[in-house]
Amino acid sequence: MTDVQAAAERWDEAFNSGDTAKLASFYASDARVIPAGGAAVFGAEAIGKFFADLIAKGFRGHQISVEHVAEKGPIAIASGKWQLSGPGEAGATAQYGGNWVNILERTPSGWRVLLHTWN
């Protein structure tokens, strides 16, 4: 679980610094992001652009907590909580958060996300 937590911390660092190229590198080339209530995003490059759009809209301070990891050979299912701040009503900053699930694949260069979804 510690290597998945370390990867989650690096993901947060990339998001919070606005490094969308680094964010995209966490995902497999054929990965999918399925945002709560939104259309699925396919492929690492499109996923990087998806997060670039969120950052451009003013979302920041992303924080992931990893609560559970189940490894099954080269595949892991990880879940936990997420939170961040962003634009709310009448220009106020709002807090958002919920649950997330990732399906990850172990590669020679570390974990790569195959599926990322949240509510």
MMTF fields as JSON, N, C-alpha, C and O atoms, coordinates in Angstrom:
{
  "mmtfVersion": "1.0.0",
  "mmtfProducer": "UNKNOWN",
  "numBonds": 475,
  "numAtoms": 476,
  "numGroups": 119,
  "numChains": 1,
  "numModels": 1,
  "chainsPerModel": [1],
  "groupsPerChain": [119],
  "chainIdList": ["A"],
  "bondAtomList": [4, 2, 8, 6, 12, 10, 16, 14, 20, 18, 24, 22, 28, 26, 32, 30, 36, 34, 40, 38, 44, 42, 48, 46, 52, 50, 56, 54, 60, 58, 64, 62, 68, 66, 72, 70, 76, 74, 80, 78, 84, 82, 88, 86, 92, 90, 96, 94, 100, 98, 104, 102, 108, 106, 112, 110, 116, 114, 120, 118, 124, 122, 128, 126, 132, 130, 136, 134, 140, 138, 144, 142, 148, 146, 152, 150, 156, 154, 160, 158, 164, 162, 168, 166, 172, 170, 176, 174, 180, 178, 184, 182, 188, 186, 192, 190, 196, 194, 200, 198, 204, 202, 208, 206, 212, 210, 216, 214, 220, 218, 224, 222, 228, 226, 232, 230, 236, 234, 240, 238, 244, 242, 248, 246, 252, 250, 256, 254, 260, 258, 264, 262, 268, 266, 272, 270, 276, 274, 280, 278, 284, 282, 288, 286, 292, 290, 296, 294, 300, 298, 304, 302, 308, 306, 312, 310, 316, 314, 320, 318, 324, 322, 328, 326, 332, 330, 336, 334, 340, 338, 344, 342, 348, 346, 352, 350, 356, 354, 360, 358, 364, 362, 368, 366, 372, 370, 376, 374, 380, 378, 384, 382, 388, 386, 392, 390, 396, 394, 400, 398, 404, 402, 408, 406, 412, 410, 416, 414, 420, 418, 424, 422, 428, 426, 432, 430, 436, 434, 440, 438, 444, 442, 448, 446, 452, 450, 456, 454, 460, 458, 464, 462, 468, 466, 472, 470],
  "bondOrderList": [1, 1, 1, 1, 1, 1, 1, 1, 1, 1, 1, 1, 1, 1, 1, 1, 1, 1, 1, 1, 1, 1, 1, 1, 1, 1, 1, 1, 1, 1, 1, 1, 1, 1, 1, 1, 1, 1, 1, 1, 1, 1, 1, 1, 1, 1, 1, 1, 1, 1, 1, 1, 1, 1, 1, 1, 1, 1, 1, 1, 1, 1, 1, 1, 1, 1, 1, 1, 1, 1, 1, 1, 1, 1, 1, 1, 1, 1, 1, 1, 1, 1, 1, 1, 1, 1, 1, 1, 1, 1, 1, 1, 1, 1, 1, 1, 1, 1, 1, 1, 1, 1, 1, 1, 1, 1, 1, 1, 1, 1, 1, 1, 1, 1, 1, 1, 1, 1],
  "groupList": [{"groupName": "MET", "atomNameList": ["N", "CA", "C", "O"], "elementList": ["N", "C", "C", "O"], "formalChargeList": [0, 0, 0, 0], "bondAtomList": [1, 0, 2, 1, 3, 2], "bondOrderList": [1, 1, 2], "singleLetterCode": "M", "chemCompType": "L-PEPTIDE LINKING"}, {"groupName": "THR", "atomNameList": ["N", "CA", "C", "O"], "elementList": ["N", "C", "C", "O"], "formalChargeList": [0, 0, 0, 0], "bondAtomList": [1, 0, 2, 1, 3, 2], "bondOrderList": [1, 1, 2], "singleLetterCode": "T", "chemCompType": "L-PEPTIDE LINKING"}, {"groupName": "ASP", "atomNameList": ["N", "CA", "C", "O"], "elementList": ["N", "C", "C", "O"], "formalChargeList": [0, 0, 0, 0], "bondAtomList": [1, 0, 2, 1, 3, 2], "bondOrderList": [1, 1, 2], "singleLetterCode": "D", "chemCompType": "L-PEPTIDE LINKING"}, {"groupName": "VAL", "atomNameList": ["N", "CA", "C", "O"], "elementList": ["N", "C", "C", "O"], "formalChargeList": [0, 0, 0, 0], "bondAtomList": [1, 0, 2, 1, 3, 2], "bondOrderList": [1, 1, 2], "singleLetterCode": "V", "chemCompType": "L-PEPTIDE LINKING"}, {"groupName": "GLN", "atomNameList": ["N", "CA", "C", "O"], "elementList": ["N", "C", "C", "O"], "formalChargeList": [0, 0, 0, 0], "bondAtomList": [1, 0, 2, 1, 3, 2], "bondOrderList": [1, 1, 2], "singleLetterCode": "Q", "chemCompType": "L-PEPTIDE LINKING"}, {"groupName": "ALA", "atomNameList": ["N", "CA", "C", "O"], "elementList": ["N", "C", "C", "O"], "formalChargeList": [0, 0, 0, 0], "bondAtomList": [1, 0, 2, 1, 3, 2], "bondOrderList": [1, 1, 2], "singleLetterCode": "A", "chemCompType": "L-PEPTIDE LINKING"}, {"groupName": "GLU", "atomNameList": ["N", "CA", "C", "O"], "elementList": ["N", "C", "C", "O"], "formalChargeList": [0, 0, 0, 0], "bondAtomList": [1, 0, 2, 1, 3, 2], "bondOrderList": [1, 1, 2], "singleLetterCode": "E", "chemCompType": "L-PEPTIDE LINKING"}, {"groupName": "ARG", "atomNameList": ["N", "CA", "C", "O"], "elementList": ["N", "C", "C", "O"], "formalChargeList": [0, 0, 0, 0], "bondAtomList": [1, 0, 2, 1, 3, 2], "bondOrderList": [1, 1, 2], "singleLetterCode": "R", "chemCompType": "L-PEPTIDE LINKING"}, {"groupName": "TRP", "atomNameList": ["N", "CA", "C", "O"], "elementList": ["N", "C", "C", "O"], "formalChargeList": [0, 0, 0, 0], "bondAtomList": [1, 0, 2, 1, 3, 2], "bondOrderList": [1, 1, 2], "singleLetterCode": "W", "chemCompType": "L-PEPTIDE LINKING"}, {"groupName": "PHE", "atomNameList": ["N", "CA", "C", "O"], "elementList": ["N", "C", "C", "O"], "formalChargeList": [0, 0, 0, 0], "bondAtomList": [1, 0, 2, 1, 3, 2], "bondOrderList": [1, 1, 2], "singleLetterCode": "F", "chemCompType": "L-PEPTIDE LINKING"}, {"groupName": "ASN", "atomNameList": ["N", "CA", "C", "O"], "elementList": ["N", "C", "C", "O"], "formalChargeList": [0, 0, 0, 0], "bondAtomList": [1, 0, 2, 1, 3, 2], "bondOrderList": [1, 1, 2], "singleLetterCode": "N", "chemCompType": "L-PEPTIDE LINKING"}, {"groupName": "SER", "atomNameList": ["N", "CA", "C", "O"], "elementList": ["N", "C", "C", "O"], "formalChargeList": [0, 0, 0, 0], "bondAtomList": [1, 0, 2, 1, 3, 2], "bondOrderList": [1, 1, 2], "singleLetterCode": "S", "chemCompType": "L-PEPTIDE LINKING"}, {"groupName": "GLY", "atomNameList": ["N", "CA", "C", "O"], "elementList": ["N", "C", "C", "O"], "formalChargeList": [0, 0, 0, 0], "bondAtomList": [1, 0, 2, 1, 3, 2], "bondOrderList": [1, 1, 2], "singleLetterCode": "G", "chemCompType": "PEPTIDE LINKING"}, {"groupName": "LYS", "atomNameList": ["N", "CA", "C", "O"], "elementList": ["N", "C", "C", "O"], "formalChargeList": [0, 0, 0, 0], "bondAtomList": [1, 0, 2, 1, 3, 2], "bondOrderList": [1, 1, 2], "singleLetterCode": "K", "chemCompType": "L-PEPTIDE LINKING"}, {"groupName": "LEU", "atomNameList": ["N", "CA", "C", "O"], "elementList": ["N", "C", "C", "O"], "formalChargeList": [0, 0, 0, 0], "bondAtomList": [1, 0, 2, 1, 3, 2], "bondOrderList": [1, 1, 2], "singleLetterCode": "L", "chemCompType": "L-PEPTIDE LINKING"}, {"groupName": "TYR", "atomNameList": ["N", "CA", "C", "O"], "elementList": ["N", "C", "C", "O"], "formalChargeList": [0, 0, 0, 0], "bondAtomList": [1, 0, 2, 1, 3, 2], "bondOrderList": [1, 1, 2], "singleLetterCode": "Y", "chemCompType": "L-PEPTIDE LINKING"}, {"groupName": "ILE", "atomNameList": ["N", "CA", "C", "O"], "elementList": ["N", "C", "C", "O"], "formalChargeList": [0, 0, 0, 0], "bondAtomList": [1, 0, 2, 1, 3, 2], "bondOrderList": [1, 1, 2], "singleLetterCode": "I", "chemCompType": "L-PEPTIDE LINKING"}, {"groupName": "PRO", "atomNameList": ["N", "CA", "C", "O"], "elementList": ["N", "C", "C", "O"], "formalChargeList": [0, 0, 0, 0], "bondAtomList": [1, 0, 2, 1, 3, 2], "bondOrderList": [1, 1, 2], "singleLetterCode": "P", "chemCompType": "L-PEPTIDE LINKING"}, {"groupName": "HIS", "atomNameList": ["N", "CA", "C", "O"], "elementList": ["N", "C", "C", "O"], "formalChargeList": [0, 0, 0, 0], "bondAtomList": [1, 0, 2, 1, 3, 2], "bondOrderList": [1, 1, 2], "singleLetterCode": "H", "chemCompType": "L-PEPTIDE LINKING"}],
  "groupTypeList": [0, 1, 2, 3, 4, 5, 5, 5, 6, 7, 8, 2, 6, 5, 9, 10, 11, 12, 2, 1, 5, 13, 14, 5, 11, 9, 15, 5, 11, 2, 5, 7, 3, 16, 17, 5, 12, 12, 5, 5, 3, 9, 12, 5, 6, 5, 16, 12, 13, 9, 9, 5, 2, 14, 16, 5, 13, 12, 9, 7, 12, 18, 4, 16, 11, 3, 6, 18, 3, 5, 6, 13, 12, 17, 16, 5, 16, 5, 11, 12, 13, 8, 4, 14, 11, 12, 17, 12, 6, 5, 12, 5, 1, 5, 4, 15, 12, 12, 10, 8, 3, 10, 16, 14, 6, 7, 1, 17, 11, 12, 8, 7, 3, 14, 14, 18, 1, 8, 10],
  "groupIdList": [1, 2, 3, 4, 5, 6, 7, 8, 9, 10, 11, 12, 13, 14, 15, 16, 17, 18, 19, 20, 21, 22, 23, 24, 25, 26, 27, 28, 29, 30, 31, 32, 33, 34, 35, 36, 37, 38, 39, 40, 41, 42, 43, 44, 45, 46, 47, 48, 49, 50, 51, 52, 53, 54, 55, 56, 57, 58, 59, 60, 61, 62, 63, 64, 65, 66, 67, 68, 69, 70, 71, 72, 73, 74, 75, 76, 77, 78, 79, 80, 81, 82, 83, 84, 85, 86, 87, 88, 89, 90, 91, 92, 93, 94, 95, 96, 97, 98, 99, 100, 101, 102, 103, 104, 105, 106, 107, 108, 109, 110, 111, 112, 113, 114, 115, 116, 117, 118, 119],
  "secStructList": [7, 2, 2, 2, 2, 2, 2, 2, 2, 2, 2, 2, 2, 2, 2, 2, 2, 6, 7, 2, 2, 2, 2, 2, 2, 6, 3, 3, 3, 3, 3, 3, 3, 3, 7, 6, 6, 1, 7, 7, 3, 3, 1, 2, 2, 2, 2, 2, 2, 2, 2, 2, 2, 2, 2, 2, 6, 6, 7, 3, 3, 3, 3, 3, 3, 3, 3, 3, 3, 3, 3, 3, 6, 6, 3, 3, 3, 3, 3, 3, 3, 3, 3, 3, 3, 3, 3, 7, 4, 4, 4, 7, 3, 3, 3, 3, 3, 3, 3, 3, 3, 3, 3, 3, 3, 3, 3, 6, 6, 3, 3, 3, 3, 3, 3, 3, 3, 3, 7],
  "xCoordList": [0.817, 0.0, 0.861, 0.434, 2.073, 2.896, 3.304, 3.396, 3.549, 3.923, 2.728, 2.907, 1.515, 0.322, 0.089, -0.27, 0.287, 0.148, 1.181, 0.864, 2.41, 3.443, 3.066, 3.276, 2.51, 2.064, 0.923, 0.864, 0.013, -1.092, -0.56, -1.072, 0.453, 1.054, 1.715, 1.627, 2.378, 2.984, 1.905, 2.095, 0.766, -0.357, -0.855, -1.048, -1.066, -1.496, -0.505, -0.912, 0.773, 1.801, 1.704, 1.792, 1.523, 1.419, 0.175, 0.25, -0.974, -2.198, -2.033, -2.335, -1.557, -1.474, -0.43, -0.51, 0.543, 1.527, 1.107, 1.76, 0.008, -0.472, 0.29, 0.192, 1.05, 1.862, 1.008, 1.06, 0.23, -0.7, 0.009, -0.53, 1.193, 1.956, 2.35, 2.283, 2.76, 3.1, 1.844, 1.894, 0.712, -0.541, -0.849, -1.183, -0.739, -1.032, -0.122, -0.524, 1.104, 2.056, 1.67, 2.224, 0.756, 0.294, -0.658, -0.944, -1.148, -2.189, -1.614, -0.715, -2.144, -1.792, -2.296, -3.23, -1.688, -2.084, -3.542, -4.156, -4.109, -5.51, -6.402, -7.459, -5.975, -6.712, -8.036, -8.259, -8.898, -10.182, -10.343, -10.034, -10.828, -11.269, -12.765, -13.247, -13.495, -14.95, -15.324, -15.47, -15.478, -15.812, -17.259, -18.112, -17.527, -18.895, -19.831, -19.653, -20.821, -21.824, -21.355, -22.104, -20.12, -19.582, -19.289, -19.379, -18.938, -18.585, -17.195, -16.312, -17.01, -15.717, -14.684, -15.002, -13.444, -12.311, -11.361, -11.019, -10.935, -10.123, -8.722, -8.56, -7.718, -6.337, -5.617, -6.205, -4.327, -3.523, -3.497, -3.598, -3.363, -3.287, -4.592, -4.57, -5.718, -7.022, -7.258, -7.876, -6.773, -6.907, -6.106, -6.587, -4.899, -4.109, -4.855, -4.85, -5.499, -6.274, -7.491, -7.845, -8.129, -9.276, -8.868, -9.554, -7.749, -7.301, -6.792, -6.932, -6.205, -5.792, -6.999, -6.911, -8.121, -9.349, -9.827, -10.237, -9.783, -10.194, -9.302, -9.789, -8.003, -7.06, -7.311, -7.293, -7.543, -7.815, -9.092, -9.215, -10.029, -11.288, -11.135, -12.069, -9.961, -9.704, -9.755, -9.785, -9.765, -9.732, -8.298, -7.367, -8.127, -6.773, -6.823, -7.891, -5.655, -5.557, -6.033, -6.616, -5.785, -6.236, -5.482, -4.268, -6.215, -5.594, -6.276, -7.498, -5.467, -5.936, -5.534, -4.419, -6.444, -6.061, -6.368, -7.453, -5.412, -5.578, -6.019, -5.328, -7.175, -7.708, -7.601, -7.558, -7.559, -7.507, -6.821, -7.047, -5.993, -5.36, -5.425, -5.013, -5.945, -5.969, -5.153, -5.549, -4.019, -3.173, -3.504, -3.615, -3.66, -3.94, -2.947, -3.254, -1.75, -0.703, -0.278, 0.016, -0.241, 0.205, -0.899, -0.688, -2.065, -3.196, -3.488, -3.38, -3.856, -4.277, -5.564, -5.778, -6.406, -7.603, -7.382, -7.224, -7.374, -7.132, -8.343, -9.004, -8.631, -9.758, -9.458, -8.573, -10.224, -10.045, -10.92, -11.983, -10.464, -11.188, -10.366, -9.141, -11.056, -10.399, -11.085, -12.239, -10.345, -10.926, -10.132, -8.946, -10.788, -10.143, -11.065, -12.232, -10.535, -11.347, -11.456, -10.631, -12.501, -12.718, -13.852, -14.411, -14.192, -15.227, -16.58, -16.995, -17.251, -18.584, -19.547, -19.279, -20.651, -21.68, -21.218, -20.519, -21.624, -21.358, -19.878, -19.521, -19.016, -17.58, -16.888, -15.678, -17.624, -17.015, -16.249, -16.549, -15.262, -14.534, -15.326, -15.773, -15.494, -16.231, -15.298, -14.276, -15.655, -14.916, -15.678, -16.9, -14.944, -15.523, -14.785, -13.631, -15.446, -14.786, -15.696, -16.885, -15.122, -15.891, -14.98, -13.882, -15.463, -14.738, -14.137, -14.663, -13.042, -12.437, -12.051, -11.852, -11.952, -11.465, -10.548, -10.872, -9.418, -8.5, -8.232, -8.106, -8.148, -7.598, -6.245, -6.145, -5.205, -3.834, -3.14, -3.492, -2.153, -1.328, 0.121, 0.621, 0.795, 2.213, 3.018, 2.859, 3.868, 4.747, 6.187, 6.41, 7.162, 8.558, 8.874, 9.794, 8.124, 8.379, 7.428, 7.408, 6.644, 5.739, 4.289, 3.995, 3.392, 1.96, 1.455, 1.846, 0.573, -0.121, -1.613, -2.059, -2.372, -3.809, -4.474, -4.234, -5.311, -6.102, -7.503, -8.076, -8.044, -9.382, -9.372, -8.871, -9.924, -9.997, -11.415, -11.864, -12.114, -13.464, -13.68, -12.984, -14.634, -14.932, -16.37, -17.05, -16.824, -18.146, -18.064, -19.081],
  "yCoordList": [-1.197, 0.0, 1.262, 2.308, 1.162, 2.36, 2.916, 4.132, 2.043, 2.558, 3.198, 4.134, 2.708, 3.339, 4.684, 5.654, 4.759, 6.037, 7.04, 8.213, 6.586, 7.483, 7.989, 9.162, 7.114, 7.535, 8.539, 9.498, 8.333, 9.277, 10.646, 11.675, 10.662, 11.933, 12.64, 13.862, 11.879, 12.485, 13.002, 14.033, 12.298, 12.757, 14.093, 15.034, 14.182, 15.448, 16.574, 17.679, 16.299, 17.312, 17.797, 18.996, 16.867, 17.253, 18.102, 19.131, 17.685, 18.462, 19.854, 20.855, 19.913, 21.183, 22.132, 23.341, 21.603, 22.457, 22.811, 23.617, 22.202, 22.475, 21.735, 22.092, 20.71, 19.954, 18.856, 17.696, 19.235, 18.284, 17.225, 16.134, 17.519, 16.487, 15.385, 14.202, 15.774, 14.774, 14.017, 12.803, 14.722, 14.039, 12.965, 11.836, 13.307, 12.355, 11.132, 10.028, 11.326, 10.207, 9.158, 8.059, 9.462, 8.484, 7.467, 6.436, 7.746, 6.934, 6.1, 6.541, 4.889, 4.047, 4.711, 5.512, 4.384, 5.01, 4.756, 5.552, 3.654, 3.331, 3.495, 2.871, 4.33, 4.536, 5.251, 5.881, 5.131, 5.829, 6.56, 6.026, 7.784, 8.534, 8.707, 9.173, 8.327, 8.476, 9.387, 8.922, 10.687, 11.626, 11.472, 11.044, 11.815, 11.739, 12.563, 13.772, 11.902, 12.593, 13.117, 13.819, 12.792, 13.318, 12.229, 11.036, 12.67, 11.74, 11.151, 11.831, 9.903, 9.245, 9.918, 10.407, 9.928, 10.482, 9.315, 8.566, 9.163, 8.022, 8.446, 9.384, 7.768, 7.979, 8.993, 9.981, 8.741, 9.59, 11.046, 11.95, 11.286, 12.664, 13.416, 14.552, 12.783, 13.419, 13.61, 14.593, 12.684, 12.801, 14.005, 14.755, 14.197, 15.378, 16.656, 17.602, 16.695, 17.877, 18.067, 19.198, 16.978, 17.046, 17.733, 18.641, 17.295, 17.902, 19.327, 20.163, 19.619, 20.993, 21.923, 23.056, 21.445, 22.244, 22.504, 23.621, 21.496, 21.692, 22.715, 23.588, 22.602, 23.529, 24.945, 25.899, 25.083, 26.397, 27.014, 28.238, 26.187, 26.683, 27.093, 27.63, 26.844, 27.287, 26.212, 26.532, 24.941, 23.877, 23.683, 23.664, 23.537, 23.46, 22.787, 22.479, 22.58, 21.999, 20.555, 20.133, 19.794, 18.402, 17.574, 17.708, 16.713, 15.842, 14.475, 14.37, 13.442, 12.062, 11.357, 11.531, 10.566, 9.621, 8.225, 7.969, 7.343, 5.953, 5.165, 5.144, 4.517, 3.764, 2.256, 1.514, 1.795, 0.355, 0.062, 0.755, -0.957, -1.443, -2.952, -3.591, -3.535, -4.983, -5.304, -4.951, -5.97, -6.343, -7.757, -8.675, -7.908, -9.204, -9.373, -9.064, -9.868, -9.968, -8.572, -7.732, -8.31, -6.992, -5.924, -4.795, -6.276, -5.354, -5.017, -5.876, -3.768, -3.365, -2.564, -1.832, -2.715, -1.895, -1.057, -1.587, 0.247, 1.172, 2.067, 2.426, 2.428, 3.316, 4.183, 3.89, 5.261, 6.164, 7.387, 7.338, 8.482, 9.758, 10.802, 10.71, 11.79, 12.913, 14.196, 14.187, 15.3, 16.621, 17.662, 17.479, 18.748, 19.895, 21.086, 20.946, 22.259, 23.471, 23.976, 23.671, 24.757, 25.299, 26.287, 26.612, 26.763, 27.779, 27.271, 26.152, 28.129, 27.828, 28.906, 29.628, 29.002, 29.971, 31.402, 31.654, 32.316, 33.753, 34.062, 35.013, 33.259, 33.523, 33.06, 33.235, 32.476, 31.984, 30.692, 29.967, 30.414, 29.151, 28.09, 28.321, 26.947, 25.843, 24.655, 24.531, 23.794, 22.566, 21.401, 21.308, 20.522, 19.349, 18.122, 18.21, 16.989, 15.763, 14.573, 14.713, 13.399, 12.173, 10.962, 10.988, 9.908, 8.643, 8.494, 9.041, 7.76, 7.464, 5.984, 5.342, 5.468, 4.108, 4.153, 4.774, 3.498, 3.34, 1.854, 1.091, 1.461, 0.163, 0.471, 1.227, -0.13, 0.173, -1.074, -2.205, -0.83, -1.911, -1.627, -0.524, -2.644, -2.479, -2.594, -3.56, -1.629, -1.641, -1.531, -1.255, -1.74, -1.599, -0.202, -0.052, 0.81, 2.165, 2.575, 3.744, 1.643, 1.951, 1.71, 1.173, 2.112, 1.922, 2.878, 4.045, 2.377, 3.198, 2.961, 1.827, 4.044, 3.959, 3.478, 4.022, 2.451, 1.958, 2.57, 2.89, 2.728, 3.293, 4.152, 3.732, 5.35, 6.291, 6.85, 7.424, 6.682, 7.222, 7.73, 7.32, 8.615, 9.205, 9.66, 9.784, 9.91, 10.488, 11.655, 12.28],
  "zCoordList": [0.0, 0.0, 0.0, -0.487, 0.546, 0.667, -0.702, -0.867, -1.682, -2.994, -3.703, -4.482, -3.446, -4.014, -3.334, -4.002, -2.013, -1.303, -1.816, -2.01, -2.033, -2.554, -3.946, -4.256, -4.784, -6.114, -5.995, -6.765, -5.041, -4.838, -4.416, -4.857, -3.575, -3.155, -4.334, -4.453, -5.207, -6.405, -7.345, -7.99, -7.433, -8.261, -7.737, -8.508, -6.413, -5.807, -6.11, -6.467, -5.971, -6.25, -7.693, -7.954, -8.629, -10.041, -10.274, -10.945, -9.728, -9.901, -9.3, -9.949, -8.069, -7.355, -7.932, -7.716, -8.658, -9.322, -10.746, -11.408, -11.22, -12.576, -13.655, -14.829, -13.285, -14.244, -14.886, -14.477, -15.888, -16.503, -17.346, -17.533, -17.855, -18.564, -17.586, -17.918, -16.386, -15.373, -14.948, -14.752, -14.802, -14.473, -15.501, -15.143, -16.769, -17.839, -17.748, -18.117, -17.255, -17.186, -16.14, -16.151, -15.258, -14.272, -14.889, -14.279, -16.085, -16.715, -17.852, -18.568, -18.01, -19.147, -20.425, -20.385, -21.541, -22.815, -23.157, -23.867, -22.662, -22.941, -21.704, -21.61, -20.766, -19.517, -19.751, -20.785, -18.758, -18.757, -17.434, -16.369, -17.521, -16.351, -16.506, -17.539, -15.469, -15.488, -14.32, -13.19, -14.594, -13.517, -13.071, -13.848, -11.84, -11.315, -12.19, -12.341, -12.759, -13.553, -14.89, -15.568, -15.294, -16.544, -17.55, -17.259, -18.737, -19.804, -19.557, -19.035, -19.93, -19.786, -20.688, -21.772, -20.212, -20.951, -21.22, -20.305, -22.478, -22.884, -23.298, -24.079, -22.784, -23.182, -22.326, -21.887, -22.089, -21.202, -21.655, -20.826, -22.953, -23.445, -23.172, -22.7, -23.468, -23.218, -21.723, -21.313, -20.913, -19.464, -18.964, -18.114, -19.477, -19.124, -19.459, -18.672, -20.622, -21.021, -20.124, -19.791, -19.735, -18.82, -17.516, -17.045, -16.937, -15.684, -15.896, -15.003, -17.057, -17.352, -17.336, -16.862, -17.853, -17.858, -16.431, -16.116, -15.568, -14.171, -13.474, -12.754, -13.692, -13.075, -13.585, -12.808, -14.888, -15.478, -14.915, -14.856, -14.506, -13.929, -12.469, -11.874, -11.891, -10.524, -9.455, -8.267, -9.845, -8.856, -8.387, -9.192, -7.058, -6.494, -5.11, -4.581, -4.564, -3.228, -3.161, -2.162, -4.23, -4.274, -3.248, -3.096, -2.544, -1.558, -1.605, -1.502, -1.761, -1.808, -0.523, -0.031, 0.011, 1.064, 0.537, 0.013, 0.682, 0.26, 1.486, 2.505, 1.379, 2.512, 2.333, 3.315, 1.071, 0.846, -0.481, -1.473, -0.491, -1.722, -1.712, -0.744, -2.8, -2.974, -4.217, -5.328, -4.039, -5.164, -5.604, -4.791, -6.917, -7.536, -8.677, -9.829, -8.351, -9.367, -9.789, -8.939, -11.111, -11.588, -11.534, -11.977, -10.997, -10.936, -9.475, -8.599, -9.221, -7.881, -7.994, -8.96, -7.001, -6.873, -5.624, -4.524, -5.807, -4.7, -4.528, -5.503, -3.284, -3.022, -1.817, -1.014, -1.715, -0.595, -0.742, -1.361, -0.167, -0.183, -0.934, -1.009, -1.486, -2.153, -1.699, -1.273, -1.802, -1.549, -2.305, -2.576, -2.641, -3.251, -3.117, -2.751, -3.415, -3.402, -4.834, -5.695, -5.053, -6.39, -6.392, -5.345, -7.571, -7.674, -7.193, -7.495, -6.434, -5.953, -6.415, -7.375, -5.732, -6.097, -5.794, -4.813, -6.654, -6.499, -6.314, -5.618, -6.937, -6.89, -5.625, -5.487, -4.703, -3.465, -3.735, -4.684, -2.896, -2.981, -2.228, -1.105, -2.838, -2.239, -2.033, -2.708, -1.108, -0.846, -1.466, -1.349, -2.122, -2.759, -2.257, -1.839, -2.298, -1.887, -2.06, -2.348, -1.881, -2.003, -1.987, -1.43, -2.608, -2.709, -4.101, -5.07, -4.2, -5.496, -5.54, -4.509, -6.758, -7.003, -8.221, -9.233, -8.11, -9.237, -9.448, -8.491, -10.699, -11.057, -11.681, -12.647, -11.108, -11.502, -12.042, -11.707, -12.879, -13.421, -13.067, -13.285, -12.514, -12.192, -13.482, -14.228, -13.746, -14.912, -14.421, -13.243, -15.294, -14.856, -14.301, -13.497, -14.721, -14.224, -13.098, -12.712, -12.568, -11.452, -11.834, -12.902, -10.954, -11.184, -12.247, -12.278, -13.132, -14.125, -13.927, -13.751, -13.96, -13.763, -15.058, -16.136, -14.926, -16.045, -16.014, -17.056, -14.803, -14.618, -13.362, -12.319, -13.463, -12.347, -12.342, -13.334, -11.233, -11.109, -9.699, -8.77, -9.541, -8.228, -8.168, -9.186, -6.935, -6.734, -5.779, -5.479]
}
